[in-house]
Amino acid sequence: MKIQESGEDYLEAILVLKQEKGLVRAIDVARHLNFSKPSVSRAMKILREDGAITVGEEGAIELTDKGLKIAERIYERHRLLTLWFTELGVSTQVAAEDACRVEHDISDETFQKLKEHFHAE
């Protein structure tokens, strides 16, 4: 089953929070994404059922190999697109917001070419 765009956002947030804090709980994800705790709880249930995360007894959220692969893919896109947009003169905030929208829809082929072009400069 393919993870939907919102699921990708949750996985990316978990990855970022894990890098920043080490331990990630649902409340951390809710604060990071500015979502309600019930919305995050529902999403965590779906991601757990899909095999993208595990949740420990203490509420610690961990990415599975499947979840990590998706999160890293989206986060790489987000970072590169944000950087690319800011290099074009877009403000950092707008660049990050636009990257968040584009990261889900851009094809693998187009992203790869952007990546090659950006790294060739």
MOMOGI-V999611 format. One record per residue. N is the residue number from 0. OMEGA is omega in degrees with one decimal (none if undefined). BURIAL is + if it has 9 or more other C-alpha atoms within 8 Angstrom, else -. Layout:
# MOMOGI-V999611
n=N omega=OMEGA burial=BURIAL
n=N omega=OMEGA burial=BURIAL
This chain:
# MOMOGI-V999611
n=0 omega=179.9 burial=-
n=1 omega=177.1 burial=-
n=2 omega=179.4 burial=-
n=3 omega=-177.9 burial=-
n=4 omega=-179.2 burial=-
n=5 omega=176.7 burial=-
n=6 omega=177.3 burial=+
n=7 omega=178.4 burial=+
n=8 omega=178.3 burial=-
n=9 omega=-179.4 burial=+
n=10 omega=177.3 burial=+
n=11 omega=179.3 burial=+
n=12 omega=178.7 burial=+
n=13 omega=178.5 burial=+
n=14 omega=-179.0 burial=+
n=15 omega=-180.0 burial=-
n=16 omega=178.3 burial=+
n=17 omega=179.1 burial=+
n=18 omega=-177.4 burial=-
n=19 omega=-169.6 burial=-
n=20 omega=-175.6 burial=-
n=21 omega=-179.6 burial=-
n=22 omega=-178.6 burial=-
n=23 omega=175.5 burial=+
n=24 omega=-178.1 burial=+
n=25 omega=-179.5 burial=+
n=26 omega=177.3 burial=-
n=27 omega=178.9 burial=+
n=28 omega=179.5 burial=+
n=29 omega=179.5 burial=+
n=30 omega=-178.0 burial=-
n=31 omega=-177.4 burial=-
n=32 omega=-176.6 burial=-
n=33 omega=177.6 burial=-
n=34 omega=177.5 burial=+
n=35 omega=178.9 burial=-
n=36 omega=177.7 burial=+
n=37 omega=177.8 burial=-
n=38 omega=179.4 burial=-
n=39 omega=178.7 burial=+
n=40 omega=177.5 burial=+
n=41 omega=-179.5 burial=-
n=42 omega=179.8 burial=+
n=43 omega=177.5 burial=+
n=44 omega=-179.6 burial=-
n=45 omega=-180.0 burial=-
n=46 omega=177.1 burial=+
n=47 omega=179.0 burial=+
n=48 omega=180.0 burial=-
n=49 omega=177.8 burial=-
n=50 omega=-178.6 burial=+
n=51 omega=179.5 burial=+
n=52 omega=167.2 burial=+
n=53 omega=177.1 burial=+
n=54 omega=-179.0 burial=+
n=55 omega=-178.9 burial=-
n=56 omega=-179.8 burial=-
n=57 omega=179.8 burial=-
n=58 omega=179.7 burial=-
n=59 omega=-178.8 burial=+
n=60 omega=177.6 burial=+
n=61 omega=174.0 burial=+
n=62 omega=170.9 burial=+
n=63 omega=176.5 burial=+
n=64 omega=178.9 burial=-
n=65 omega=-178.9 burial=+
n=66 omega=179.6 burial=+
n=67 omega=179.7 burial=+
n=68 omega=179.6 burial=-
n=69 omega=-178.0 burial=+
n=70 omega=-179.8 burial=+
n=71 omega=179.0 burial=+
n=72 omega=-178.4 burial=-
n=73 omega=-178.8 burial=+
n=74 omega=176.3 burial=+
n=75 omega=178.7 burial=-
n=76 omega=-178.5 burial=+
n=77 omega=-178.6 burial=+
n=78 omega=-177.1 burial=+
n=79 omega=-179.8 burial=+
n=80 omega=177.6 burial=+
n=81 omega=178.9 burial=+
n=82 omega=-179.3 burial=+
n=83 omega=-179.7 burial=+
n=84 omega=178.9 burial=+
n=85 omega=176.6 burial=+
n=86 omega=177.8 burial=-
n=87 omega=178.3 burial=-
n=88 omega=178.2 burial=-
n=89 omega=178.6 burial=+
n=90 omega=-176.5 burial=-
n=91 omega=-178.3 burial=-
n=92 omega=-179.9 burial=-
n=93 omega=179.0 burial=-
n=94 omega=179.4 burial=+
n=95 omega=178.8 burial=+
n=96 omega=179.3 burial=-
n=97 omega=178.1 burial=+
n=98 omega=-179.8 burial=+
n=99 omega=178.2 burial=+
n=100 omega=-174.6 burial=-
n=101 omega=-173.7 burial=-
n=102 omega=-177.3 burial=+
n=103 omega=-170.6 burial=+
n=104 omega=-177.3 burial=-
n=105 omega=-179.4 burial=-
n=106 omega=176.5 burial=-
n=107 omega=-178.8 burial=-
n=108 omega=-179.2 burial=-
n=109 omega=179.1 burial=-
n=110 omega=-179.9 burial=+
n=111 omega=179.2 burial=-
n=112 omega=175.7 burial=-
n=113 omega=-180.0 burial=-
n=114 omega=178.1 burial=+
n=115 omega=-179.0 burial=-
n=116 omega=-177.7 burial=-
n=117 omega=-178.4 burial=-
n=118 omega=179.0 burial=-
n=119 omega=-177.9 burial=-
n=120 omega=none burial=-
